[in-house]
């Protein structure tokens, strides 16, 4: 086992902790190396560390540097799965949403109403009402689900206008509820820090070049080699999984969002929901965000060829389609001039039959194909277990299944999963969060640690924006941030609006210089 390092009690990923982790990992033999620090990899590291395994989490760039920061920031209950008759998957999603909202991260997840207005078409609202009520029934059937969200209901013209002021006409609509993350990248950071508090070693800027038996060949971003031996390796690199698992065939799918000023849509308290023309199960959402923004998404476009290292971007056609779809219900149509920024993420979809080996737990001889849009895959290739697919909401269940497979491979017996009952750093029951002596915005991002963040400086990074210098300092001192991109693009998300990012760069550089 690796000995505990500095800041282990709080899980603070400080520069001092990084130096200690580098020294401890070099040449060490551990139970598990996890490759990829997105939501899945961080979830696997946490689950394994909580069961007493010695764990090293390695990431070539930064926490949440890939797909996990480009989601819709929703904790879905699986309504789309019901439309496809996938009741078991919908129940899994509803169960995992309840775990996140009730135990894992109550500070990061809030209930969000979704409005489907009648001006989108009576067939759309009728289908939304049916789907919402089925979702209510599924939610009531899982532990912790009953009462976690309000029920689906019809609303009149006045309530429709309050929830979505920019919708044209004076008609009603249907409201259903789901969960919304304050920030998807913050969930990943909290997972990694909680894993660190339980003894996991977390190293960013660490590229795994190859796995040869029990030897994991790692190259640090300064060019130095970091030798480490592992009894098992989990490949949680998402759309890049085939680098370590050539037998896994993926078809990345691009989901795109536009960043808009909230006042352009009347600063809506609800997510405006508009069906895509010709579809009965796909919608465009205008999702209200903290800081006076709305994110408009989501498309689902296949991306040919392997995923590159550069951040994906929405295509001009996707931008036009998103605007055209939401404009169907708006009194004052949006134009490209309203777009403050945009982002896209690549979701790793597994092609049927596109793997060697078999899913963990599948009997020998079974085919167990992966559903392109819904199912995740577990597959062993020598000492490497690849876990890929699925979605953010069900990361914990994916991690549990992966660690079960690792424990079975290591012969550790029946070590039980603890994560359904394990709060992340900063988490607390809602009544306790309401008593935290810090600005509500910080509590919604840092939970019980919000007073520590506030004490580091409450001045804004950019005038007119809510992000604070204290958040940047906390990111460097406790959250493994090492570069301007770590700070602005993944810890406080100012990078979603390029004009704001440009103004924030000097402040971020000054905070990083404080560390020197």
N, C-alpha and C positions, 0 to 999 in steps of 0.2 A: 504493500500500500504506500501511496505517496503521503508524506507527512503534511499536516496542515500548514498553510503559509500565512503571511500577514493579511489582515482584513478578511480572514476567512469567516468570522462570526457574522459579519454584515453582508458578505458577498460583494464587497466593494472591489471593483476591477480597476484598481489604481495603478499608476506607474510602478510603485513599489511591489505590488502584487504580481504584475507582469514579469518583473525581473526575477522574482522568487520562483514563479512558475516556469520560466525558461530554464533556470538552474535545475529545478526539480525534475523536469521532463527529460532533459538531455540524457540519453542513454538509459532511461528508466524502462522497466517492464510493467505494463499496466493491464488490467482486465479488458478495457475497451477504449478504442479511439473512435471518436465521432468526427466525421468529415462533413463540414458545412454547418454554419451557424445561422441558418434561417429558423423559422418557427419549428420545423420538424426536427432538425438537428439539435437545437437548444432543448426541445422537449424530450428528446431521447437522452441527452446528457443529464437532464434533471431527473428523469425517471430512474436511470441507472445509478446515479449518485445516491438517490434516496433509498435505494435497495442495498447500499453498501459496497458497490463495485468501485474500483479505482478507475477514474474516467479522465480522458483528455479530449477537449473539444477544440478542433482546429478549423480555422476559417481563413481563406486566402486573402480576403479584403477586410471586411468589418462585419460586426453583428448586423443582421438584416440588410446586407448589402445587395441581395438579389430580389427574388420575387416577393419575399415576405414584406417588403415595404411598399409594394405597388398594388396591393389589394384594394377592394372597395371599402375596407375597414369595417366590415360587417361581420357579425357573428350570426350566421344564418341558421334558421330552424329547419331548413330542408323542404320548403314549399315546392321548389322546382322538382325535387325528387318525387313528391306525391303526384305531380303531373305526369310522371313517367311510370307510375305504379310501384316505385321503389320505397315501400313503406318501412322496411328495416333500416334503410339508409336515412330516411327522414327521422326515424326514432333516435338513431345514433346522433344525428345533428342536434336534435332537440335536447337530448340528454347532455351532450357536451356543452351546449349553450348554457344550460342550467348550472353545470359545474363551474363554468367561467364566471357567470353572473353572481353565483351564490357563494363560492369558495375561493377559486383560483385568483380572480382579479376583479372584485366588485368595483374597485376604483377606476378601472379601465373600460368597463362595459356599462352602457346605459340602455334603457328601453327607448326605442325610436319608432314613432308612428309612420306608416307608409300610406299615402293617399293615392288611390286610383280614382281620378275624377270622372264623372259621367260624360264630360265632353270628349273623353277618350273613346267612348262608344259603350252602349249598354251591354254588349257582349263582353267587353273587357271588365266592366264592374261586376257583372253577374259571375264571371269566372273567378274574379278576385274574391268575391264574397264566399263562393264555394270553397276555393282553395284555402282562404283564411280560416274558415270554420273547421275544415279538415285539419289544418295545422294546429288549431286550438285543441282539437281532440287528441292529436298526437302528443302535444305538449303536456296535456293532463295525464297521459299514460306513462310518463317517465318520472323518475325520482327527482324532486325539486322543481319540476316543471309547472305544476298546478299553482296558479297565483303569481308566477314570476313575471307575467306580462298581461296587459289587459286583453280582453276578447275582441274579436273582429266585430265591426258594427257599421251600419250605414250612417252617414252624416248628411245634414241638410246644407243648403247654400251658405248660410252664415258660418258654419264650422269649416266648410271647404275653403271659404275665403280667408279664414284665420290661419288654417294650416298651410295653405299655398296661395298667398295673395296674388301671385302673378297669373293664375289660371283665368282664362277668359270665361265670360258668361256668369250667370247666377244659377248654378245647378249644384246638386249634391255629389256624393261619391261614396266610396267604401274605404274604411281604414282598417288595416291589419297592423300587427306589431312584430318587431324583430329586435335583435341586439346590435348595437353599434359600438365599435372600439373607438376610444379617444384617439388612438394611434397604433397601427399595427406594428411599427418598429419598436415602440415602447414595450409591447408585449414580449417581443423577442429579447430585448435587453433585460427585462425582469426575469424571464426564464433563465437566461444565462447567469445572471447574478445569483439567483436562488440555487442553481446548480453549484456555483462557486462556493456559496455559503455551506453547502453540504459536502464540499471537498473536491469538486471537479476542478481541473486546471483548464482555463479558457485562454486560448492564444489566437489572436487575429494576426493578419499578415503572415500566415503560415500555409503554404501551398503543398498539398500532398501530391507528390509526383508519381508514386507507385506503391503498391503493397506486394511484398515478396515474402510469402510465408508469414512469420510473425514480425517481420521487419517492415516498418512504415517509413518510407523515405520522404522527408519533409524538407522543404526549402523555405527559409524565412525571407521576408521582403528585403533584408539587407544582403542577401546572397549566401548567408551562412546555412550550413546543413544542420538539421536537428534530428539526430537519430532517436528513434523510440521503438520499442517492441510492444506488441499488443496481442492478447489472446484472441481478440475479435475486433473487427472494424465494421462500423455502420457507415454506409455511404448515403448521406442525406443532402446531396448537392443539387437536387431538383433537376432543372433542365440540363444540367451538366453531368448527370449521373453516369452517362455512357463513357465518360473519361476513365472511371474506375471499374465500370461494369459494361464492357463492350457488347455483351449479349442482351442488354436492355435497349429496346427500340422505342424512341419517344417521338411524338409529334407535338412540338410546342404550340400553344394557342395563346394569342396576344389579346389581353384585355386592356382597353384604353379608357382614359378619363381626361376630362377637361376641367381646369380650375377656373372658377368664375367668381365675381364679387357677389356676395349674398344679397346685397341691396338691389342688385339687378333683377332678382326674383322675389323681392319683397321681404328678404330675410326670413325665409320659411322655417317654422319649427318642426316640420314634417318632411319626409322624403317624398318628393313628387315622383309618381310611378306611371310610366307610359309604355304600353306594349309596343314591341317592335312590329311594324307592319308585316302581316302574313304569319305571325307566330302566336301560339297560344300559351307559351311557357317562358318566353324571354322578354325582358323589360329593359328600358333605359331608366335609370334612377338619377334624380337631382338630389344629392345627399348633403344636408347641412353639416358644416364643419365648424370647429372652434375658430375664433379669430376672424369672423366675418367672411368666410368663404363657403362655396358650394362646389362639390365635385360631381361632375356629370359623367356618368358611365352606365353601362359597360358594353363593349363589343366583344366579340369572340371570333377572332380570325386565325385560321391555321397559318403557321409560319414555316415555310419550307427550309430544309437544311438544318445543320446544327446551330445551337445558340452561340452567339458571339459573346465577347466580354463587355461590349459597350451597352449602356442602358438602352432598351428598346424605346421607340417613339411611335405615337399614333400616326397612321398614314393620313394624308389629306382627305382621302375618301371617308375614313373613320370619323374625322372631325366633322365633315359635312353631314354624315349620317346621324351622328349624335345630336347635332344642332337641329337638323330637320325633324327628327323624331320628337324631341321635347317641344319644338315650336308648334306642333300640331295642337297643343292645348294651351298655349300662352297667348295672352292679349297683346303683348308687345314682344315680337319675336327676337331671339338672340341672334347676334352675328359674330363672325370671327373676331371683330374688334373688341368684343366683350371677354375674350379668352385671355386670362392672366398667365396661364401656364398649362402644361399638359404632362401626362405621364402614362406609361404602359408597363405591364408586367407579362412575363411569359409563364404560363401554367404548364407543368410537365404532364402531358397526357400519354398514357402507355398504350401502344398499339397492341391489339389482341394477338397473342402468340408471339409477341416481340420480346421474348426473354429466354434465357437458359435457366435451368433449374425449375423450381416451383415456388409458389407462395408458401410462406411459413404456415405450418399447420395443415397444409393440403395433403391428403393421403397420396402415397406413391401411385402414379398412373393417372391421377386426376388432371384435368386440363386447367381448370380455375382461371378462365380468361379475365382480363381487366377491362372494365367498362371505361371507355375513353373519357367520359365527362364526370364520372362519379367515384370510381373505385381506386383505391391505392394498391400498390404492389409491394410484396416482400419477396426477395429472391436471394438465396445464397449463391456465391461463386467463390469456392474455397473459403478463406477466413472472412470474406467481405459479404456483409448483408446489405443489400440495397433496399431502401425504403423510399418510394417515390409515388407521386400522384396524390389523391385526396385533396383536402382543402384546409384552409387555416382553422376553421371552426373545429375540425376533428383531429387537430394535431396531437392532442393528448392521447386519444385512443390509438392513433397510429404509433405513437411512441411506446405506449404500453405493450402493444403487440410485438413491436420490434425488440423491446428489452426482454419480453417473455422468451422470444426465440434465442436471444443471446444467452440468457440464463440457462436455457435448456442445452445449448451448445457447450457452455462452460461446465455443465454438470453441477450447478450450484443448488439444486433442489428447488423447493417451492417458495422462493423469495416472493413476497406479495407486493403488488404495486401500491404505492402510497399516494400517488398524485391526485386521485379524486378528492382527497381530504387535505391537500397540502397548499396553503396560501403562498402566493409569491411575495417577494419583498415589497413592502408598501401596502399590501392588501389588509383589509379589515372589514368587519361587518359595516353595513351602511350607517348604522346609528353611530358607530365609532368614527367613521370618516366625516360625518357631519360635525363632529366636535373638534376636528383637527384645526389648530390655530394657524391657518395659512390661507392665502387667496384660493377661492374655489377652483380656479383654473389650474393651479398647481396641484391641488388635491386630486383633481381628475386625471392628472398625468403621473403623479408620484405617490399618491396615497399618503400614508403616515409619514413618509420622508419629506413631504412638502415643506415643513418648517426648516429643515436643513438646507433645502434649495433656496428658499426665500432669504435665509440669512447670508447667502453668498452674493447677494446683489439683486435688487429688484428693478434696476434701471433697464429700459428696453434695449434690445440689441439694435433694432431699427425703429426710429420714431414712427408712431402710429401703429406699430405691431405689438402683440402682447408678449412675445418671447423675451425672456430676460437674460441678462449677463450671468446671473446666478445659475441658470440652467446650463449654460456653456461650461461654467466652472465645475459644476457637479458632474457633467458628462466626462470631463477630463479626469477628475479626481476619483470617480466611483464607477464610471460606465465604459471604460476602455476606449474612449475617444482619443485618437492620436493625430488626426488631420483636420483640415478645414472641412473637407467633405464629410467626415464622420460627424462633425458638429452640426453643420447646416443642413445636410441632406438626410441624415438619419436620426439625430438626437432631437432636434427641434423642428425640422422639416421646413425651414424657411426656403430651402431650395425648390419647393414646389412652385414658387413664384420667382422666376429668374431675376426680375428687377429688385425684389427684396433681397435675394441672395447676394447680388452684386454689392448692395449697400452694407451687407452684414460681414463681408469678408474681412475688412480691417479689424473689426471687433473680435472675430474668431481668431485671427492671427495673434492679436494681443493677448487673448486668454491662453492660447497655446504657449506663448512666450513666457507667461507666468510660471509655467511648469519647468522651464529650463533652469 
